[in-house]
Amino acid sequence: MTQRSSGPTVWDKAKWHSEQGDAGGHIFFILNWLKAKKLTTLDGDEEALGRMGDDTTLNSDMVTERGKVFLDKYYDNWLDIIDSTPVSRSRKNLDKFLNEFNRRFPPAPDPDEVAGDSFSSEQNAMYRKLRRKELSGGVEVEHIVGVTLKCDANLIPVLKRLSAEFKWKEGKKALRSHSVPMGSWVKVCCSYLKDGNSGLVSIVQRSSDEVEREIAVSVIGELKPVDSKRILIDLIKWHTRLQAKQRKLALEIVRVINSLFSFHSEVKLNERDCQIIRNYVHKFLANAKTKDERGTAYWALSRVGNEESITIIRSAPRLGFPWEGTEEDAIKLIRKCISKH
């Protein structure tokens, strides 16, 4: 007996069978069968691992959209069969129903899915690893970036499946709910895995989603330093005239300038490179409104600054908490840089 209301559709409850002494064991059985056929959601997977009791149900929160259609069409038929057949012997009936269902309603092909409708052993290993992380405490941005830096396009369907399975949010919708936009990180990282550096540059220059643009700049900063430098300097040339309109993106570029050039002394910069970077940061400072913007920019000048940079820092109001001492430290590094030239 299917129960429908404004909430989830309920196909079965253990308490409906308490007089039969079953306590819903057949629900546990079919949940595990549905899980093996990849027709369950995360809720269904967790329920399949739990203990059966009078509160055990089989409802629409536990199965995928395709699973819902299957249960609507075949669950009552299966219940009729197990009235006269042991549940353990009914697997063949479920397999038969599923074969008929797939013939009548062929699953839509997934362009990101690998041949054979399954992951390779390497893909499956990565999928399981990240899935366990998400279930045990949450996948972090660093995990997604770590996968991305493997530069293996075969990992694209793994990231996309995880994003869809866990409903990772994207863009401003995530930020409004104070969540990390993991869906956006996956989208940007997949673009890099598919198209390389050009995929990131294309997002920064053409995407209408400012969150994706900022993430793309962040990923650029995580590449091999020599690649990051080349891409970043080209982006700086392009973005200089757009700074005033795209302040958040400009701040992210300044942050990457700081992390890349201040902490990677092996990245070589000629005078022309220094001038391009310095001019960009000076222009950014001319319109800076917050301590965070100014403090980040001061550090970004530590390797490319000149006497003009020192004058700009000294003429600005003191930063104060939590940036105390930033001015002196930045000027000290700039002077050290000047003395080497």
C-alpha positions in Angstrom: 0.0 0.0 0.0 1.6 3.2 -1.2 1.1 6.3 1.0 1.2 9.7 -0.7 1.0 13.1 0.9 2.6 16.5 0.8 5.8 14.9 2.1 7.8 11.9 0.7 6.0 9.1 -1.0 6.0 6.0 1.3 5.8 2.6 -0.4 6.1 0.6 2.7 6.5 0.7 6.5 7.7 -2.1 8.8 4.9 -1.5 11.2 2.4 -2.3 8.4 3.7 -5.9 8.6 4.2 -6.4 12.4 1.3 -8.9 12.6 3.1 -11.1 10.1 6.2 -11.3 12.3 8.3 -9.8 9.4 9.2 -6.5 11.1 10.0 -5.2 7.6 12.9 -7.5 6.7 11.8 -7.4 3.1 12.3 -3.6 3.2 15.9 -4.1 4.2 16.3 -6.7 1.5 15.0 -4.5 -1.3 16.9 -1.4 -0.1 20.2 -3.4 -0.4 19.1 -4.7 -3.8 18.2 -1.1 -5.0 21.6 0.1 -3.6 23.4 -2.6 -5.7 21.6 -1.4 -8.8 22.6 2.3 -8.0 19.0 3.3 -7.5 19.4 4.7 -3.9 20.3 8.1 -2.6 22.6 8.8 0.3 19.6 8.4 2.7 18.9 5.1 1.2 22.5 3.9 1.5 22.5 4.8 5.2 19.1 3.1 5.8 20.4 0.0 4.1 23.2 -0.2 6.6 21.0 0.3 9.7 18.9 -1.9 11.8 15.4 -2.8 11.0 12.6 -1.8 13.4 9.0 -0.7 13.5 10.0 2.8 12.3 11.8 1.5 9.2 10.2 2.8 6.0 10.8 2.7 2.2 10.2 6.2 0.9 11.0 8.5 -1.9 13.9 10.3 -0.1 15.8 7.0 -0.2 15.8 6.4 -4.0 16.8 8.2 -7.1 14.3 9.6 -9.6 14.6 6.5 -11.7 14.2 4.4 -8.5 11.0 6.2 -7.7 9.5 5.3 -11.1 10.6 1.7 -10.7 9.0 1.3 -7.3 5.8 3.0 -8.5 5.5 0.5 -11.3 6.7 -2.8 -9.7 6.8 -2.6 -5.9 3.2 -3.8 -5.3 3.8 -6.7 -7.8 6.9 -7.7 -5.9 4.9 -7.7 -2.6 2.3 -10.0 -4.1 5.1 -12.4 -5.1 6.8 -12.5 -1.6 3.4 -13.4 0.0 4.0 -16.9 -1.4 7.7 -16.9 -2.0 10.6 -16.5 0.5 12.0 -13.0 0.3 15.5 -14.5 -0.2 14.3 -16.2 -3.4 12.7 -13.1 -4.8 15.9 -11.5 -6.2 15.3 -13.1 -9.6 11.8 -11.5 -9.7 13.3 -8.1 -9.0 16.0 -8.6 -11.6 13.3 -9.6 -14.1 11.2 -6.5 -13.2 14.3 -4.3 -13.7 15.2 -5.8 -17.0 11.6 -5.2 -18.2 11.7 -1.7 -16.8 15.0 -0.9 -18.6 13.5 -2.2 -21.9 10.4 -0.1 -21.5 12.2 3.0 -20.1 15.8 3.0 -21.2 18.1 5.0 -19.0 19.4 8.2 -20.6 23.0 8.0 -21.6 25.4 10.0 -19.4 28.0 11.7 -21.6 30.4 11.9 -18.6 30.1 8.2 -17.8 32.8 5.9 -18.9 32.3 3.0 -21.3 30.7 0.0 -19.8 28.4 2.1 -17.6 30.9 1.9 -14.7 34.1 3.4 -13.4 37.5 2.0 -14.0 39.3 0.6 -11.0 41.3 3.9 -10.7 38.2 6.0 -11.0 36.3 3.8 -8.5 39.1 4.0 -6.0 39.1 7.9 -6.2 35.3 8.0 -6.0 35.2 5.8 -2.9 38.0 7.7 -1.3 36.3 11.1 -1.7 32.9 9.7 -0.9 34.2 8.3 2.4 35.7 11.8 3.2 32.3 13.4 2.5 30.5 11.0 4.7 33.0 11.1 7.5 33.3 14.9 7.8 33.2 16.6 4.5 35.3 16.9 1.4 37.4 20.1 1.5 38.5 22.4 -1.3 42.0 21.1 -0.9 40.8 17.6 -1.7 39.2 18.7 -5.0 42.2 20.8 -5.9 44.5 17.8 -5.1 42.5 15.6 -7.5 42.6 18.4 -10.1 46.4 18.7 -10.0 46.7 15.0 -11.1 45.8 16.4 -14.5 43.8 13.3 -15.4 40.7 14.0 -17.4 39.4 10.6 -16.5 38.6 12.0 -13.1 36.0 14.5 -14.5 33.1 12.0 -14.2 34.2 11.1 -10.6 34.0 14.8 -9.5 30.7 15.4 -11.4 29.1 12.3 -9.9 30.1 13.3 -6.4 28.8 16.9 -6.9 25.5 15.6 -8.1 25.2 12.9 -5.5 25.8 15.2 -2.5 24.1 18.2 -4.2 27.1 20.5 -3.7 25.9 24.1 -4.1 27.2 26.5 -6.7 27.9 30.3 -6.9 26.1 32.9 -4.8 23.5 30.5 -3.7 26.1 28.7 -1.7 27.5 31.9 -0.3 24.1 33.1 0.8 23.7 30.0 2.9 27.2 30.4 4.3 28.4 27.3 2.5 31.5 26.7 0.5 30.5 26.6 -3.2 31.9 23.1 -3.8 29.8 22.7 -6.9 31.5 25.7 -8.4 34.9 24.3 -7.4 34.1 21.1 -9.2 32.9 22.9 -12.3 36.0 25.0 -12.5 38.4 22.1 -11.8 36.7 19.9 -14.4 37.2 22.7 -16.9 40.9 22.6 -16.2 41.0 18.9 -16.4 39.3 19.0 -19.8 41.0 22.1 -21.4 44.1 22.7 -19.3 45.2 26.3 -18.6 43.0 27.7 -21.4 40.0 26.4 -19.5 40.8 28.5 -16.5 41.7 31.6 -18.5 38.4 31.2 -20.4 36.4 31.2 -17.1 38.2 34.2 -15.7 37.7 36.2 -18.9 34.3 35.0 -20.1 32.2 33.6 -17.2 29.3 35.7 -15.9 29.6 34.0 -12.6 31.9 36.0 -10.3 32.4 33.1 -7.9 33.6 30.9 -10.7 36.0 33.6 -11.9 37.5 34.0 -8.4 37.9 30.2 -8.0 39.6 29.9 -11.4 42.2 32.5 -10.3 42.7 30.5 -7.0 43.3 27.3 -9.0 45.8 29.2 -11.2 47.7 30.0 -8.1 47.9 26.2 -7.2 49.5 25.2 -10.5 53.2 24.7 -11.0 54.7 28.1 -10.1 56.2 28.6 -13.6 52.8 28.0 -15.2 51.1 30.2 -12.6 53.5 33.1 -13.3 52.9 33.0 -17.0 49.1 32.8 -16.8 48.9 35.3 -14.0 50.9 38.0 -15.8 48.8 37.6 -18.9 45.7 38.0 -16.8 47.0 41.1 -15.1 47.6 42.8 -18.4 44.1 41.9 -19.5 42.4 42.8 -16.2 44.1 46.2 -15.3 41.4 48.2 -17.0 38.6 46.2 -15.4 39.8 46.5 -11.8 37.3 49.2 -10.8 34.3 47.1 -12.0 35.5 43.7 -10.7 36.9 44.4 -7.2 36.4 40.9 -5.8 38.3 39.4 -8.8 41.0 42.0 -8.4 41.4 41.1 -4.7 41.7 37.4 -5.6 44.4 38.2 -8.2 46.3 40.3 -5.6 46.1 37.4 -3.2 47.5 35.0 -5.7 50.3 37.5 -6.6 51.2 37.5 -2.9 51.1 33.7 -2.4 53.0 33.0 -5.7 55.7 35.5 -5.7 56.3 36.0 -2.0 56.6 32.4 -1.1 58.2 30.9 -4.3 61.6 32.6 -4.6 62.4 30.1 -7.4 60.0 31.9 -9.7 62.1 34.3 -11.7 60.8 37.8 -12.4 62.5 40.3 -14.8 62.1 44.0 -14.5 59.3 44.1 -17.0 57.4 41.4 -15.0 57.9 43.4 -11.8 56.6 46.6 -13.5 53.4 44.9 -14.8 52.7 43.4 -11.4 53.6 46.6 -9.4 51.4 48.8 -11.6 48.5 46.5 -11.1 48.8 46.5 -7.3 49.4 50.3 -7.2 46.1 50.8 -9.1 44.4 48.3 -6.8 45.6 50.3 -3.8 44.3 53.6 -5.2 40.8 52.2 -4.9 41.2 50.0 -1.8 38.5 50.6 0.8 39.2 47.9 3.4 42.0 46.8 5.6 42.0 43.4 4.0 42.4 44.9 0.6 45.3 47.2 1.7 47.1 44.6 3.8 46.9 42.0 1.1 48.3 44.5 -1.5 51.1 45.5 0.8 52.3 41.9 1.0 51.9 41.5 -2.7 54.4 44.3 -3.2 57.1 42.7 -1.1 59.0 41.3 -4.1 58.1 43.8 -6.8 57.8 47.1 -5.0 59.9 50.2 -5.4 60.3 53.6 -3.7 56.9 54.7 -5.0 55.4 51.6 -3.3 57.0 52.6 0.0 55.6 56.1 -0.4 52.1 54.8 -1.0 52.2 52.5 2.1 53.6 55.3 4.3 51.0 57.9 3.1 48.0 55.6 3.8 46.3 55.4 7.2 47.7 52.8 9.6 46.0 49.4 9.2 45.7 48.5 12.9 44.2 45.2 14.1 44.6 42.5 12.8 47.3 43.9 10.5 49.6 45.5 13.0 53.2 45.7 11.8 52.3 44.9 8.2 53.5 48.3 6.9 56.9 48.0 8.5 57.4 44.3 7.4 56.3 45.0 3.8 58.6 48.0 3.5 61.5 46.0 4.9 61.0 43.4 2.3 60.6 46.0 -0.5 63.9 47.6 0.5 65.6 44.2 0.5 64.2 43.7 -3.0 65.4 47.1 -4.2 68.9 46.5 -2.9 69.3 43.4 -5.0 68.7 45.3 -8.3 
